[in-house]
Amino acid sequence: MSRKSIDAEPYEFEFDPASTALVIIDMQRDFVQPGGFGEALGNDVTPLQAVIAPCRRMLDSARRIGMMVIHTREGHSPDLADCPPSKIVRGRGDKRIGDHGPMGRILVRGEHGHDIVPELSPIAGEVVIDKPGKGAFHATQLDHVLHNRGIRSLIVCGVTTEVCVNTTVREANDRGFDCVVLEDCVGSYFPEFQRAALAMIKAQGGIFGWVSDSKRALAALD
């Protein structure tokens, strides 16, 4: 497959689909759906639900052309041994990591809320990275998986823009991967954080990566 380019900021994002992965970050019930951890922290989950449809269009396109697909999930072992105590207490809400909520224990692997929303459920052959932190490279095998498959570029979707998406893009940048973030496929509970997080990625000539959207990415892929 020949090289392609996506109209993006601060300039065109050039990539080879054969060495590119679609990375969908933390599209989990606990963050995206009512009754999950995000709502328990006092957030309106509506902005995050809005990214499901464009993420699905990107997922369908990646599957159609045989692009590598990676899903990530933030969460912890049932005994919380991999969860720093400071992370548990920092939220100071009525519900904390490990507590029982409407979708099971919050951010615990194997619970209903920890899993990916059904619209974006992984299929056979797609990689699922379970991560204990914000960045998808921290304490995971993601770097090995990408290098073993010869991946050099990442098309990034998911939530939240200023936390797990931004952290993962920064980690990827330090490891030599080129990243384009699709602004309608990433979401934040806070509009001002969404704008600032995307601006940080593409600032100074693309200091961490590129920013585009699903319409322009699909035009390039299809």
N, C-alpha and C positions, 0 to 999 in steps of 0.2 A: 504494500500500500504506500502511495507516495506521500510526501510531506504535505501538511495542510497548515492553514493559518486562520486564527480567530481574530476578528476585529476587536480590539481591546484597548485598555488604557494601561500604561502611558503610550504603548505602541503595539503593533500586531504581535500576537502570541503564536510562534511557529512551533509545530510539533509533528511527530510521526505517530499516528495512531497505534502502530505496532509496539512502540516503546512508551505508551502513555496509559495511565490508569485513571479511572473515575473513582474518586474517593468520596464516600458519603459518610459524614461524621455525625454520629450520635443521634440519629433520627429515631429516638426511643420514646416509648409511651410516657416514661417518667418526665421527660422534658417537653413533649409536644402536646400531650393530651390533657384534658381536664382531669383532676384527681391525682396527677403525678407530682413529682418533687418540685418542678418549676412552679406550678400553681400553689403548692404548699408554702413556697417562699414568698407568696403574695404577688406573683406575676400574672399578667394576662397572656395566655398561651396562643391567642389568635394570630399574632404575627408569625409565630413558628409554624402554625398549621398551614399558613399561606404558601410555604415553600414546598409542601408535599407534592403538589401537582407538577411544578416545573422540575423538581427532582425526579419524578417518575418519568417525565418525558426524556430527560437525560439518560436515565437508567435504561429505558426501552431502546434508545438509540445505541448506547454502548453495547447492549446485548445483541442488537441486530448486526453490528459490524464486528463483533467478537473482541471488543476492547476489554481489558482486564478491569474487573470491578472489585472494589474493596469497601466493606462496611466496617464502621467502628462502633463500639458500645462502651460507654463509661460505666464502671461498676466495680463491685468488690466481692471477695469471697464471703460466704455466709458468716464466718467467724470474724470478719472485718480485720483480719491480720494484716492485710495490705492497704489499709486505710489509716492514714496518720490521724491521731486523736485530734489534732488541731483542725483538720478538715471537718470532722464530725461536729465540733462545738462552734465553729465559726459562723454558721448560718443563724444560730440563735432563734430559730423559728419553733413553732409548736411541734413540727415534725423534722427529724434529723435522719441522716443516712443510717440505715439499719432498722429504723422504726417501722412499724406496720402501718400501711396506708391502704387506700381503696384498691390498689393494684399489687398488694403484697409488700414485702419489706423493701424500703426505698433504696434504689441503686445497689441492689444485691443481685448478683448473677443467678440466673435461673428463675427469678421472679417475673410475673407478668409485666410489671412496669419497666423492667430492665430491657425487655426485648424491643426490637425495631417495629415501627408501625406497620400494619399489614400491607399497606399500599407499596411499601418499599422492601418487603421481606426478601432476604437473600434466596437465591436458588442454588442448586447443586453446581459446584465449581467456582462459586464466588467466595472470596476470602472474608472472614469475619475476624476482626481484631478486637479482643477484649482488653481494655486499657484501664488501669487504676487511677490515672491522672488526667490532666487536661489535654496534653499533647499526645498524639497517637504513636509517637516514637518512644516515649518514656516507658521503660519496663515492659516492652512488647517486642515481638519479632518482625515488626513492620519493615525495618530497614533491610533485614535479610531477605524477606519476601520480595521486596521491590528489586533488589539487586539480583536475586536469583532469576527473576523474570526479565531482566534487562530493561527495567523501567527507568526512564529519565525525566518524564514530565507527568504532572498530576493536574487533573481537572477536579477542583474541590467544591463540594457542596456540603450542606449540613448546618448544625447548630452547636453553640451559639456563635455568632460571627466574631464577637470580641473576646471570647474565651477559648473554646476548644478549636474552632476553625483557625483563629489567629495564631494560637500557640503551635498548632500542627504545621501551618505554613512557615512559620519562623524556624521550626525544627527542620523542616524539609529543605529550606533555603540553606541552612548551615551544612546540610549533607549533600548539597550539589544538585538538588532536584529543582526543575522549573515548575512553578505553580501558577495556574490561573484560577481565580475565585469567581464564581458566577453569582452576581449580586442578588438575583431573584431566587436563587437556590440556597441562599444562606439567610439565617434570620436571627434576630435579637429581640428580647423582651423590651428593649429601649431603643426608640428610633435614633436618638442622638448617638448611642453607642454603635449602631449599625453604620451610620455615616462615617464616624471617626475611624472605626476599624477598617473599613474599606479604603479610606483615604490613606491610612498608614501603610497599607500593603503596596499601593501603587506610587507612593511619594518618591521623590528624588530619583526619577528614572526607573522606578520599579524596584525599590530597595529590597522588598521581600517577594515580589511577584507581580502578576498582572490582574486586572479586574475586567470582567466582561459580563455577559448574561446568557441565559439559556437560548434565546432566539438566535444570537450571533454564533453561539457554539454549535447549535443544531444545524445552522446553515453550513458551517464548515464540515461537520461530520456527515451530513446527508447528501 
